[in-house]
C-alpha cells in the first residue's frame, strides 16, 4: 500500500489534498440536446426496461421541449437586435 491511499476501517483515506476546481461546472444548450440524443439512441437500442420507458420518455420530452423553446427564444432575440440597433 502506498502512503497516498490507505484503507483504514473500510474507509479510504488520501493524504493528498483534493484538486481545486479551476472552472465552474456548466451545461450548454448543445449539451442538453446531446443528452436528448443519447436517450433516444439508448431507447432505440433497448437499454431501458418497459417499466422505465415512461420515465425515460418524460425526461426526453422535457429536454427536447426546453431545447426547442430556448432555441426559439434565442432566435427571436437575435432577430430583434438588428431592428433595435437601427431604431
PDB file of N, CA, C and O in Angstrom, chain B, residues numbered from 101:
ATOM      1  N   UNK B 101       0.837  -1.204   0.000  1.00  0.00           N
ATOM      2  CA  UNK B 101       0.000   0.000   0.000  1.00  0.00           C
ATOM      3  C   UNK B 101       0.865   1.245   0.000  1.00  0.00           C
ATOM      4  O   UNK B 101       1.919   1.285   0.636  1.00  0.00           O
ATOM      5  N   UNK B 102       0.413   2.252  -0.715  1.00  0.00           N
ATOM      6  CA  UNK B 102       1.170   3.497  -0.750  1.00  0.00           C
ATOM      7  C   UNK B 102       0.700   4.405   0.366  1.00  0.00           C
ATOM      8  O   UNK B 102      -0.360   4.195   0.954  1.00  0.00           O
ATOM      9  N   UNK B 103       1.502   5.416   0.649  1.00  0.00           N
ATOM     10  CA  UNK B 103       1.118   6.382   1.669  1.00  0.00           C
ATOM     11  C   UNK B 103      -0.089   7.208   1.238  1.00  0.00           C
ATOM     12  O   UNK B 103      -0.897   7.617   2.071  1.00  0.00           O
ATOM     13  N   UNK B 104      -0.209   7.453  -0.084  1.00  0.00           N
ATOM     14  CA  UNK B 104      -1.290   8.303  -0.572  1.00  0.00           C
ATOM     15  C   UNK B 104      -2.658   7.660  -0.346  1.00  0.00           C
ATOM     16  O   UNK B 104      -3.610   8.348   0.023  1.00  0.00           O
ATOM     17  N   UNK B 105      -2.763   6.362  -0.562  1.00  0.00           N
ATOM     18  CA  UNK B 105      -4.040   5.679  -0.418  1.00  0.00           C
ATOM     19  C   UNK B 105      -3.905   4.540   0.580  1.00  0.00           C
ATOM     20  O   UNK B 105      -3.243   3.540   0.299  1.00  0.00           O
ATOM     21  N   UNK B 106      -4.519   4.684   1.726  1.00  0.00           N
ATOM     22  CA  UNK B 106      -4.501   3.663   2.752  1.00  0.00           C
ATOM     23  C   UNK B 106      -5.932   3.328   3.128  1.00  0.00           C
ATOM     24  O   UNK B 106      -6.786   4.213   3.190  1.00  0.00           O
ATOM     25  N   UNK B 107      -6.196   2.047   3.381  1.00  0.00           N
ATOM     26  CA  UNK B 107      -7.520   1.626   3.801  1.00  0.00           C
ATOM     27  C   UNK B 107      -7.487   1.468   5.308  1.00  0.00           C
ATOM     28  O   UNK B 107      -6.714   0.671   5.841  1.00  0.00           O
ATOM     29  N   UNK B 108      -8.330   2.230   5.996  1.00  0.00           N
ATOM     30  CA  UNK B 108      -8.424   2.165   7.446  1.00  0.00           C
ATOM     31  C   UNK B 108      -9.883   1.975   7.818  1.00  0.00           C
ATOM     32  O   UNK B 108     -10.716   2.833   7.525  1.00  0.00           O
ATOM     33  N   UNK B 109     -10.198   0.866   8.455  1.00  0.00           N
ATOM     34  CA  UNK B 109     -11.563   0.572   8.899  1.00  0.00           C
ATOM     35  C   UNK B 109     -12.577   0.705   7.766  1.00  0.00           C
ATOM     36  O   UNK B 109     -13.630   1.320   7.936  1.00  0.00           O
ATOM     37  N   UNK B 110     -12.257   0.130   6.619  1.00  0.00           N
ATOM     38  CA  UNK B 110     -13.121   0.151   5.441  1.00  0.00           C
ATOM     39  C   UNK B 110     -13.361   1.547   4.879  1.00  0.00           C
ATOM     40  O   UNK B 110     -14.264   1.719   4.061  1.00  0.00           O
ATOM     41  N   UNK B 111     -12.603   2.528   5.280  1.00  0.00           N
ATOM     42  CA  UNK B 111     -12.679   3.884   4.736  1.00  0.00           C
ATOM     43  C   UNK B 111     -11.382   4.171   4.006  1.00  0.00           C
ATOM     44  O   UNK B 111     -10.296   3.914   4.525  1.00  0.00           O
ATOM     45  N   UNK B 112     -11.496   4.697   2.816  1.00  0.00           N
ATOM     46  CA  UNK B 112     -10.304   5.047   2.055  1.00  0.00           C
ATOM     47  C   UNK B 112      -9.908   6.462   2.421  1.00  0.00           C
ATOM     48  O   UNK B 112     -10.715   7.387   2.337  1.00  0.00           O
ATOM     49  N   UNK B 113      -8.665   6.621   2.824  1.00  0.00           N
ATOM     50  CA  UNK B 113      -8.161   7.951   3.142  1.00  0.00           C
ATOM     51  C   UNK B 113      -7.070   8.308   2.148  1.00  0.00           C
ATOM     52  O   UNK B 113      -6.337   7.441   1.671  1.00  0.00           O
ATOM     53  N   UNK B 114      -6.974   9.575   1.846  1.00  0.00           N
ATOM     54  CA  UNK B 114      -5.972  10.061   0.908  1.00  0.00           C
ATOM     55  C   UNK B 114      -5.194  11.174   1.577  1.00  0.00           C
ATOM     56  O   UNK B 114      -5.767  12.112   2.131  1.00  0.00           O
ATOM     57  N   UNK B 115      -3.882  11.054   1.516  1.00  0.00           N
ATOM     58  CA  UNK B 115      -3.026  12.076   2.105  1.00  0.00           C
ATOM     59  C   UNK B 115      -2.942  13.315   1.235  1.00  0.00           C
ATOM     60  O   UNK B 115      -2.709  14.413   1.741  1.00  0.00           O
ATOM     61  N   UNK B 116      -3.126  13.156  -0.063  1.00  0.00           N
ATOM     62  CA  UNK B 116      -3.018  14.284  -0.979  1.00  0.00           C
ATOM     63  C   UNK B 116      -4.258  15.163  -0.865  1.00  0.00           C
ATOM     64  O   UNK B 116      -5.367  14.665  -0.671  1.00  0.00           O
ATOM     65  N   UNK B 117      -4.065  16.465  -0.988  1.00  0.00           N
ATOM     66  CA  UNK B 117      -5.184  17.409  -0.945  1.00  0.00           C
ATOM     67  C   UNK B 117      -5.968  17.313  -2.246  1.00  0.00           C
ATOM     68  O   UNK B 117      -5.377  17.115  -3.308  1.00  0.00           O
ATOM     69  N   UNK B 118      -7.304  17.452  -2.181  1.00  0.00           N
ATOM     70  CA  UNK B 118      -8.089  17.403  -3.416  1.00  0.00           C
ATOM     71  C   UNK B 118      -7.758  18.590  -4.309  1.00  0.00           C
ATOM     72  O   UNK B 118      -7.474  19.688  -3.829  1.00  0.00           O
ATOM     73  N   UNK B 119      -7.799  18.354  -5.596  1.00  0.00           N
ATOM     74  CA  UNK B 119      -7.503  19.413  -6.550  1.00  0.00           C
ATOM     75  C   UNK B 119      -8.615  20.458  -6.533  1.00  0.00           C
ATOM     76  O   UNK B 119      -9.799  20.120  -6.518  1.00  0.00           O
ATOM     77  N   UNK B 120      -8.228  21.706  -6.535  1.00  0.00           N
ATOM     78  CA  UNK B 120      -9.207  22.792  -6.553  1.00  0.00           C
ATOM     79  C   UNK B 120      -9.805  22.896  -7.953  1.00  0.00           C
ATOM     80  O   UNK B 120      -9.079  22.852  -8.946  1.00  0.00           O
ATOM     81  N   UNK B 121     -11.117  23.034  -8.032  1.00  0.00           N
ATOM     82  CA  UNK B 121     -11.710  23.172  -9.366  1.00  0.00           C
ATOM     83  C   UNK B 121     -11.259  24.465 -10.021  1.00  0.00           C
ATOM     84  O   UNK B 121     -11.261  25.525  -9.395  1.00  0.00           O
ATOM     85  N   UNK B 122     -10.877  24.370 -11.268  1.00  0.00           N
ATOM     86  CA  UNK B 122     -10.397  25.550 -11.974  1.00  0.00           C
ATOM     87  C   UNK B 122     -11.519  26.222 -12.754  1.00  0.00           C
ATOM     88  O   UNK B 122     -11.400  27.382 -13.151  1.00  0.00           O
ATOM     89  N   UNK B 123     -12.598  25.498 -12.970  1.00  0.00           N
ATOM     90  CA  UNK B 123     -13.683  26.035 -13.783  1.00  0.00           C
ATOM     91  C   UNK B 123     -15.020  25.632 -13.175  1.00  0.00           C
ATOM     92  O   UNK B 123     -15.176  24.517 -12.678  1.00  0.00           O
ATOM     93  N   UNK B 124     -15.976  26.542 -13.217  1.00  0.00           N
ATOM     94  CA  UNK B 124     -17.314  26.239 -12.726  1.00  0.00           C
ATOM     95  C   UNK B 124     -17.981  25.235 -13.661  1.00  0.00           C
ATOM     96  O   UNK B 124     -17.895  25.378 -14.880  1.00  0.00           O
ATOM     97  N   UNK B 125     -18.641  24.229 -13.110  1.00  0.00           N
ATOM     98  CA  UNK B 125     -19.372  23.312 -13.983  1.00  0.00           C
ATOM     99  C   UNK B 125     -20.496  24.048 -14.710  1.00  0.00           C
ATOM    100  O   UNK B 125     -21.130  24.943 -14.152  1.00  0.00           O
ATOM    101  N   UNK B 126     -20.728  23.663 -15.943  1.00  0.00           N
ATOM    102  CA  UNK B 126     -21.788  24.320 -16.700  1.00  0.00           C
ATOM    103  C   UNK B 126     -22.359  23.355 -17.719  1.00  0.00           C
ATOM    104  O   UNK B 126     -21.711  22.381 -18.103  1.00  0.00           O
ATOM    105  N   UNK B 127     -23.561  23.631 -18.149  1.00  0.00           N
ATOM    106  CA  UNK B 127     -24.225  22.886 -19.212  1.00  0.00           C
ATOM    107  C   UNK B 127     -24.645  23.870 -20.278  1.00  0.00           C
ATOM    108  O   UNK B 127     -25.214  24.920 -19.979  1.00  0.00           O
ATOM    109  N   UNK B 128     -24.370  23.535 -21.505  1.00  0.00           N
ATOM    110  CA  UNK B 128     -24.809  24.385 -22.596  1.00  0.00           C
ATOM    111  C   UNK B 128     -26.069  23.790 -23.207  1.00  0.00           C
ATOM    112  O   UNK B 128     -26.443  22.653 -22.920  1.00  0.00           O
ATOM    113  N   UNK B 129     -26.704  24.568 -24.042  1.00  0.00           N
ATOM    114  CA  UNK B 129     -27.887  24.100 -24.756  1.00  0.00           C
ATOM    115  C   UNK B 129     -27.507  22.905 -25.630  1.00  0.00           C
ATOM    116  O   UNK B 129     -28.292  21.969 -25.782  1.00  0.00           O
ATOM    117  N   UNK B 130     -26.326  22.939 -26.193  1.00  0.00           N
ATOM    118  CA  UNK B 130     -25.836  21.826 -27.006  1.00  0.00           C
ATOM    119  C   UNK B 130     -25.665  20.558 -26.170  1.00  0.00           C
ATOM    120  O   UNK B 130     -25.950  19.461 -26.651  1.00  0.00           O
ATOM    121  N   UNK B 131     -25.203  20.696 -24.920  1.00  0.00           N
ATOM    122  CA  UNK B 131     -25.074  19.546 -24.022  1.00  0.00           C
ATOM    123  C   UNK B 131     -26.429  18.898 -23.772  1.00  0.00           C
ATOM    124  O   UNK B 131     -26.545  17.672 -23.774  1.00  0.00           O
ATOM    125  N   UNK B 132     -27.453  19.717 -23.556  1.00  0.00           N
ATOM    126  CA  UNK B 132     -28.792  19.194 -23.314  1.00  0.00           C
ATOM    127  C   UNK B 132     -29.359  18.512 -24.556  1.00  0.00           C
ATOM    128  O   UNK B 132     -30.026  17.482 -24.452  1.00  0.00           O
ATOM    129  N   UNK B 133     -29.098  19.080 -25.720  1.00  0.00           N
ATOM    130  CA  UNK B 133     -29.541  18.449 -26.967  1.00  0.00           C
ATOM    131  C   UNK B 133     -28.829  17.112 -27.163  1.00  0.00           C
ATOM    132  O   UNK B 133     -29.440  16.144 -27.616  1.00  0.00           O
ATOM    133  N   UNK B 134     -27.555  17.054 -26.828  1.00  0.00           N
ATOM    134  CA  UNK B 134     -26.814  15.797 -26.915  1.00  0.00           C
ATOM    135  C   UNK B 134     -27.367  14.758 -25.945  1.00  0.00           C
ATOM    136  O   UNK B 134     -27.455  13.579 -26.288  1.00  0.00           O
ATOM    137  N   UNK B 135     -27.740  15.181 -24.742  1.00  0.00           N
ATOM    138  CA  UNK B 135     -28.327  14.261 -23.767  1.00  0.00           C
ATOM    139  C   UNK B 135     -29.635  13.676 -24.297  1.00  0.00           C
ATOM    140  O   UNK B 135     -29.904  12.489 -24.116  1.00  0.00           O
ATOM    141  N   UNK B 136     -30.441  14.500 -24.944  1.00  0.00           N
ATOM    142  CA  UNK B 136     -31.689  14.011 -25.535  1.00  0.00           C
ATOM    143  C   UNK B 136     -31.391  12.995 -26.632  1.00  0.00           C
ATOM    144  O   UNK B 136     -32.087  11.986 -26.744  1.00  0.00           O
ATOM    145  N   UNK B 137     -30.368  13.247 -27.439  1.00  0.00           N
ATOM    146  CA  UNK B 137     -29.989  12.304 -28.491  1.00  0.00           C
ATOM    147  C   UNK B 137     -29.489  10.986 -27.895  1.00  0.00           C
ATOM    148  O   UNK B 137     -29.773   9.913 -28.429  1.00  0.00           O
ATOM    149  N   UNK B 138     -28.758  11.069 -26.808  1.00  0.00           N
ATOM    150  CA  UNK B 138     -28.264   9.869 -26.136  1.00  0.00           C
ATOM    151  C   UNK B 138     -29.438   9.036 -25.623  1.00  0.00           C
ATOM    152  O   UNK B 138     -29.449   7.813 -25.764  1.00  0.00           O
ATOM    153  N   UNK B 139     -30.416   9.701 -25.032  1.00  0.00           N
ATOM    154  CA  UNK B 139     -31.604   8.993 -24.553  1.00  0.00           C
ATOM    155  C   UNK B 139     -32.316   8.321 -25.717  1.00  0.00           C
ATOM    156  O   UNK B 139     -32.731   7.167 -25.609  1.00  0.00           O
ATOM    157  N   UNK B 140     -32.460   9.030 -26.823  1.00  0.00           N
ATOM    158  CA  UNK B 140     -33.134   8.484 -27.996  1.00  0.00           C
ATOM    159  C   UNK B 140     -32.424   7.230 -28.510  1.00  0.00           C
ATOM    160  O   UNK B 140     -33.075   6.230 -28.813  1.00  0.00           O
ATOM    161  N   UNK B 141     -31.105   7.277 -28.608  1.00  0.00           N
ATOM    162  CA  UNK B 141     -30.327   6.127 -29.075  1.00  0.00           C
ATOM    163  C   UNK B 141     -30.448   4.969 -28.084  1.00  0.00           C
ATOM    164  O   UNK B 141     -30.618   3.819 -28.487  1.00  0.00           O
ATOM    165  N   UNK B 142     -30.360   5.273 -26.799  1.00  0.00           N
ATOM    166  CA  UNK B 142     -30.446   4.221 -25.781  1.00  0.00           C
ATOM    167  C   UNK B 142     -31.800   3.518 -25.822  1.00  0.00           C
ATOM    168  O   UNK B 142     -31.870   2.296 -25.690  1.00  0.00           O
ATOM    169  N   UNK B 143     -32.873   4.283 -26.005  1.00  0.00           N
ATOM    170  CA  UNK B 143     -34.205   3.692 -26.099  1.00  0.00           C
ATOM    171  C   UNK B 143     -34.307   2.831 -27.352  1.00  0.00           C
ATOM    172  O   UNK B 143     -34.842   1.723 -27.299  1.00  0.00           O
ATOM    173  N   UNK B 144     -33.806   3.321 -28.463  1.00  0.00           N
ATOM    174  CA  UNK B 144     -33.907   2.558 -29.709  1.00  0.00           C
ATOM    175  C   UNK B 144     -33.099   1.263 -29.657  1.00  0.00           C
ATOM    176  O   UNK B 144     -33.392   0.317 -30.389  1.00  0.00           O
ATOM    177  N   UNK B 145     -32.089   1.220 -28.800  1.00  0.00           N
ATOM    178  CA  UNK B 145     -31.273   0.013 -28.665  1.00  0.00           C
ATOM    179  C   UNK B 145     -31.744  -0.886 -27.525  1.00  0.00           C
ATOM    180  O   UNK B 145     -31.113  -1.900 -27.229  1.00  0.00           O
ATOM    181  N   UNK B 146     -32.844  -0.517 -26.892  1.00  0.00           N
ATOM    182  CA  UNK B 146     -33.405  -1.360 -25.844  1.00  0.00           C
ATOM    183  C   UNK B 146     -32.652  -1.310 -24.526  1.00  0.00           C
ATOM    184  O   UNK B 146     -32.611  -2.307 -23.805  1.00  0.00           O
ATOM    185  N   UNK B 147     -32.062  -0.183 -24.200  1.00  0.00           N
ATOM    186  CA  UNK B 147     -31.276  -0.065 -22.974  1.00  0.00           C
ATOM    187  C   UNK B 147     -32.136   0.056 -21.721  1.00  0.00           C
ATOM    188  O   UNK B 147     -31.630  -0.097 -20.610  1.00  0.00           O
ATOM    189  N   UNK B 148     -33.410   0.324 -21.884  1.00  0.00           N
ATOM    190  CA  UNK B 148     -34.297   0.508 -20.745  1.00  0.00           C
ATOM    191  C   UNK B 148     -35.371  -0.563 -20.745  1.00  0.00           C
ATOM    192  O   UNK B 148     -35.774  -1.057 -21.798  1.00  0.00           O
ATOM    193  N   UNK B 149     -35.834  -0.920 -19.547  1.00  0.00           N
ATOM    194  CA  UNK B 149     -36.935  -1.872 -19.416  1.00  0.00           C
ATOM    195  C   UNK B 149     -38.242  -1.162 -19.736  1.00  0.00           C
ATOM    196  O   UNK B 149     -38.331   0.065 -19.694  1.00  0.00           O
ATOM    197  N   UNK B 150     -39.255  -1.967 -20.057  1.00  0.00           N
ATOM    198  CA  UNK B 150     -40.561  -1.408 -20.418  1.00  0.00           C
ATOM    199  C   UNK B 150     -41.120  -0.530 -19.301  1.00  0.00           C
ATOM    200  O   UNK B 150     -41.707   0.515 -19.579  1.00  0.00           O
ATOM    201  N   UNK B 151     -40.952  -0.929 -18.064  1.00  0.00           N
ATOM    202  CA  UNK B 151     -41.454  -0.151 -16.937  1.00  0.00           C
ATOM    203  C   UNK B 151     -40.752   1.183 -16.756  1.00  0.00           C
ATOM    204  O   UNK B 151     -41.288   2.080 -16.106  1.00  0.00           O
ATOM    205  N   UNK B 152     -39.581   1.322 -17.313  1.00  0.00           N
ATOM    206  CA  UNK B 152     -38.817   2.567 -17.216  1.00  0.00           C
ATOM    207  C   UNK B 152     -39.089   3.497 -18.384  1.00  0.00           C
ATOM    208  O   UNK B 152     -38.698   4.664 -18.352  1.00  0.00           O
ATOM    209  N   UNK B 153     -39.748   2.998 -19.406  1.00  0.00           N
ATOM    210  CA  UNK B 153     -39.935   3.766 -20.643  1.00  0.00           C
ATOM    211  C   UNK B 153     -40.683   5.066 -20.416  1.00  0.00           C
ATOM    212  O   UNK B 153     -40.342   6.085 -21.017  1.00  0.00           O
ATOM    213  N   UNK B 154     -41.689   5.051 -19.567  1.00  0.00           N
ATOM    214  CA  UNK B 154     -42.472   6.270 -19.327  1.00  0.00           C
ATOM    215  C   UNK B 154     -41.607   7.357 -18.691  1.00  0.00           C
ATOM    216  O   UNK B 154     -41.662   8.516 -19.100  1.00  0.00           O
ATOM    217  N   UNK B 155     -40.813   6.982 -17.694  1.00  0.00           N
ATOM    218  CA  UNK B 155     -39.960   7.965 -17.029  1.00  0.00           C
ATOM    219  C   UNK B 155     -38.882   8.488 -17.976  1.00  0.00           C
ATOM    220  O   UNK B 155     -38.610   9.688 -18.012  1.00  0.00           O
ATOM    221  N   UNK B 156     -38.278   7.596 -18.731  1.00  0.00           N
ATOM    222  CA  UNK B 156     -37.243   7.999 -19.680  1.00  0.00           C
ATOM    223  C   UNK B 156     -37.850   8.903 -20.744  1.00  0.00           C
ATOM    224  O   UNK B 156     -37.255   9.911 -21.123  1.00  0.00           O
ATOM    225  N   UNK B 157     -39.040   8.538 -21.226  1.00  0.00           N
ATOM    226  CA  UNK B 157     -39.719   9.352 -22.222  1.00  0.00           C
ATOM    227  C   UNK B 157     -40.072  10.729 -21.699  1.00  0.00           C
ATOM    228  O   UNK B 157     -39.983  11.715 -22.430  1.00  0.00           O
ATOM    229  N   UNK B 158     -40.472  10.804 -20.437  1.00  0.00           N
ATOM    230  CA  UNK B 158     -40.817  12.094 -19.835  1.00  0.00           C
ATOM    231  C   UNK B 158     -39.590  13.004 -19.761  1.00  0.00           C
ATOM    232  O   UNK B 158     -39.679  14.198 -20.046  1.00  0.00           O
ATOM    233  N   UNK B 159     -38.457  12.439 -19.381  1.00  0.00           N
ATOM    234  CA  UNK B 159     -37.224  13.232 -19.323  1.00  0.00           C
ATOM    235  C   UNK B 159     -36.826  13.669 -20.727  1.00  0.00           C
ATOM    236  O   UNK B 159     -36.432  14.817 -20.931  1.00  0.00           O
ATOM    237  N   UNK B 160     -36.928  12.762 -21.693  1.00  0.00           N
ATOM    238  CA  UNK B 160     -36.618  13.099 -23.080  1.00  0.00           C
ATOM    239  C   UNK B 160     -37.512  14.240 -23.565  1.00  0.00           C
ATOM    240  O   UNK B 160     -37.031  15.192 -24.181  1.00  0.00           O
ATOM    241  N   UNK B 161     -38.809  14.140 -23.286  1.00  0.00           N
ATOM    242  CA  UNK B 161     -39.747  15.188 -23.710  1.00  0.00           C
ATOM    243  C   UNK B 161     -39.426  16.524 -23.061  1.00  0.00           C
ATOM    244  O   UNK B 161     -39.505  17.561 -23.719  1.00  0.00           O
ATOM    245  N   UNK B 162     -39.066  16.521 -21.783  1.00  0.00           N
ATOM    246  CA  UNK B 162     -38.706  17.768 -21.101  1.00  0.00           C
ATOM    247  C   UNK B 162     -37.449  18.380 -21.713  1.00  0.00           C
ATOM    248  O   UNK B 162     -37.390  19.586 -21.956  1.00  0.00           O
ATOM    249  N   UNK B 163     -36.450  17.541 -21.960  1.00  0.00           N
ATOM    250  CA  UNK B 163     -35.203  18.042 -22.552  1.00  0.00           C
ATOM    251  C   UNK B 163     -35.448  18.647 -23.926  1.00  0.00           C
ATOM    252  O   UNK B 163     -35.003  19.759 -24.209  1.00  0.00           O
ATOM    253  N   UNK B 164     -36.154  17.919 -24.775  1.00  0.00           N
ATOM    254  CA  UNK B 164     -36.365  18.421 -26.131  1.00  0.00           C
ATOM    255  C   UNK B 164     -37.241  19.673 -26.134  1.00  0.00           C
ATOM    256  O   UNK B 164     -37.000  20.588 -26.921  1.00  0.00           O
ATOM    257  N   UNK B 165     -38.252  19.726 -25.269  1.00  0.00           N
ATOM    258  CA  UNK B 165     -39.103  20.915 -25.194  1.00  0.00           C
ATOM    259  C   UNK B 165     -38.290  22.120 -24.715  1.00  0.00           C
ATOM    260  O   UNK B 165     -38.448  23.223 -25.238  1.00  0.00           O
ATOM    261  N   UNK B 166     -37.424  21.912 -23.727  1.00  0.00           N
ATOM    262  CA  UNK B 166     -36.596  23.007 -23.216  1.00  0.00           C
ATOM    263  C   UNK B 166     -35.632  23.502 -24.285  1.00  0.00           C
ATOM    264  O   UNK B 166     -35.482  24.707 -24.484  1.00  0.00           O
ATOM    265  N   UNK B 167     -34.977  22.564 -24.973  1.00  0.00           N
ATOM    266  CA  UNK B 167     -34.024  22.943 -26.017  1.00  0.00           C
ATOM    267  C   UNK B 167     -34.734  23.717 -27.125  1.00  0.00           C
ATOM    268  O   UNK B 167     -34.241  24.756 -27.564  1.00  0.00           O
ATOM    269  N   UNK B 168     -35.885  23.223 -27.581  1.00  0.00           N
ATOM    270  CA  UNK B 168     -36.615  23.895 -28.655  1.00  0.00           C
ATOM    271  C   UNK B 168     -37.102  25.274 -28.229  1.00  0.00           C
ATOM    272  O   UNK B 168     -36.995  26.230 -28.997  1.00  0.00           O
ATOM    273  N   UNK B 169     -37.633  25.392 -27.021  1.00  0.00           N
ATOM    274  CA  UNK B 169     -38.121  26.685 -26.538  1.00  0.00           C
ATOM    275  C   UNK B 169     -36.975  27.684 -26.388  1.00  0.00           C
ATOM    276  O   UNK B 169     -37.115  28.857 -26.734  1.00  0.00           O
ATOM    277  N   UNK B 170     -35.855  27.216 -25.876  1.00  0.00           N
ATOM    278  CA  UNK B 170     -34.710  28.098 -25.690  1.00  0.00           C
ATOM    279  C   UNK B 170     -34.120  28.534 -27.026  1.00  0.00           C
ATOM    280  O   UNK B 170     -33.738  29.692 -27.193  1.00  0.00           O
ATOM    281  N   UNK B 171     -34.046  27.603 -27.976  1.00  0.00           N
ATOM    282  CA  UNK B 171     -33.556  27.966 -29.308  1.00  0.00           C
ATOM    283  C   UNK B 171     -34.483  28.981 -29.974  1.00  0.00           C
ATOM    284  O   UNK B 171     -34.011  29.915 -30.621  1.00  0.00           O
ATOM    285  N   UNK B 172     -35.782  28.809 -29.822  1.00  0.00           N
ATOM    286  CA  UNK B 172     -36.740  29.753 -30.402  1.00  0.00           C
ATOM    287  C   UNK B 172     -36.597  31.130 -29.748  1.00  0.00           C
ATOM    288  O   UNK B 172     -36.648  32.153 -30.430  1.00  0.00           O
ATOM    289  N   UNK B 173     -36.421  31.151 -28.438  1.00  0.00           N
ATOM    290  CA  UNK B 173     -36.254  32.422 -27.729  1.00  0.00           C
ATOM    291  C   UNK B 173     -34.963  33.119 -28.151  1.00  0.00           C
ATOM    292  O   UNK B 173     -34.935  34.336 -28.333  1.00  0.00           O
ATOM    293  N   UNK B 174     -33.901  32.339 -28.305  1.00  0.00           N
ATOM    294  CA  UNK B 174     -32.631  32.922 -28.744  1.00  0.00           C
ATOM    295  C   UNK B 174     -32.738  33.457 -30.168  1.00  0.00           C
ATOM    296  O   UNK B 174     -32.196  34.520 -30.473  1.00  0.00           O
ATOM    297  N   UNK B 175     -33.430  32.730 -31.040  1.00  0.00           N
ATOM    298  CA  UNK B 175     -33.603  33.188 -32.423  1.00  0.00           C
ATOM    299  C   UNK B 175     -34.430  34.467 -32.460  1.00  0.00           C
ATOM    300  O   UNK B 175     -34.129  35.376 -33.233  1.00  0.00           O
ATOM    301  N   UNK B 176     -35.463  34.546 -31.637  1.00  0.00           N
ATOM    302  CA  UNK B 176     -36.287  35.750 -31.586  1.00  0.00           C
ATOM    303  C   UNK B 176     -35.481  36.931 -31.063  1.00  0.00           C
ATOM    304  O   UNK B 176     -35.615  38.053 -31.550  1.00  0.00           O
ATOM    305  N   UNK B 177     -34.639  36.665 -30.065  1.00  0.00           N
ATOM    306  CA  UNK B 177     -33.820  37.740 -29.502  1.00  0.00           C
ATOM    307  C   UNK B 177     -32.810  38.243 -30.527  1.00  0.00           C
ATOM    308  O   UNK B 177     -32.562  39.444 -30.627  1.00  0.00           O
ATOM    309  N   UNK B 178     -32.232  37.319 -31.285  1.00  0.00           N
ATOM    310  CA  UNK B 178     -31.263  37.712 -32.317  1.00  0.00           C
ATOM    311  C   UNK B 178     -31.935  38.527 -33.423  1.00  0.00           C
ATOM    312  O   UNK B 178     -31.376  39.508 -33.913  1.00  0.00           O
ATOM    313  N   UNK B 179     -33.143  38.106 -33.806  1.00  0.00           N
ATOM    314  CA  UNK B 179     -33.838  38.828 -34.885  1.00  0.00           C
ATOM    315  C   UNK B 179     -34.294  40.221 -34.427  1.00  0.00           C
ATOM    316  O   UNK B 179     -34.457  41.117 -35.255  1.00  0.00           O
ATOM    317  N   UNK B 180     -34.497  40.407 -33.132  1.00  0.00           N
ATOM    318  CA  UNK B 180     -34.918  41.726 -32.626  1.00  0.00           C
ATOM    319  C   UNK B 180     -33.740  42.677 -32.504  1.00  0.00           C
ATOM    320  O   UNK B 180     -33.927  43.890 -32.605  1.00  0.00           O
ATOM    321  N   UNK B 181     -32.543  42.173 -32.291  1.00  0.00           N
ATOM    322  CA  UNK B 181     -31.378  43.037 -32.070  1.00  0.00           C
ATOM    323  C   UNK B 181     -31.073  43.950 -33.244  1.00  0.00           C
ATOM    324  O   UNK B 181     -30.848  45.138 -33.013  1.00  0.00           O
ATOM    325  N   UNK B 182     -31.048  43.486 -34.478  1.00  0.00           N
ATOM    326  CA  UNK B 182     -30.779  44.434 -35.580  1.00  0.00           C
ATOM    327  C   UNK B 182     -31.851  45.508 -35.709  1.00  0.00           C
ATOM    328  O   UNK B 182     -31.541  46.644 -36.068  1.00  0.00           O
ATOM    329  N   UNK B 183     -33.102  45.172 -35.423  1.00  0.00           N
ATOM    330  CA  UNK B 183     -34.194  46.137 -35.503  1.00  0.00           C
ATOM    331  C   UNK B 183     -34.020  47.213 -34.433  1.00  0.00           C
ATOM    332  O   UNK B 183     -34.284  48.391 -34.677  1.00  0.00           O
ATOM    333  N   UNK B 184     -33.577  46.802 -33.257  1.00  0.00           N
ATOM    334  CA  UNK B 184     -33.359  47.763 -32.176  1.00  0.00           C
ATOM    335  C   UNK B 184     -32.161  48.655 -32.477  1.00  0.00           C
ATOM    336  O   UNK B 184     -32.174  49.839 -32.141  1.00  0.00           O
ATOM    337  N   UNK B 185     -31.129  48.105 -33.104  1.00  0.00           N
ATOM    338  CA  UNK B 185     -29.935  48.887 -33.428  1.00  0.00           C
ATOM    339  C   UNK B 185     -30.240  49.938 -34.479  1.00  0.00           C
ATOM    340  O   UNK B 185     -29.653  51.020 -34.458  1.00  0.00           O
ATOM    341  N   UNK B 186     -31.141  49.642 -35.391  1.00  0.00           N
ATOM    342  CA  UNK B 186     -31.490  50.582 -36.449  1.00  0.00           C
ATOM    343  C   UNK B 186     -32.374  51.711 -35.934  1.00  0.00           C
ATOM    344  O   UNK B 186     -32.402  52.791 -36.524  1.00  0.00           O
ATOM    345  N   UNK B 187     -33.086  51.479 -34.857  1.00  0.00           N
ATOM    346  CA  UNK B 187     -34.018  52.488 -34.329  1.00  0.00           C
ATOM    347  C   UNK B 187     -33.341  53.600 -33.599  1.00  0.00           C
ATOM    348  O   UNK B 187     -34.008  54.511 -33.108  1.00  0.00           O
TER     349      UNK B 187
END
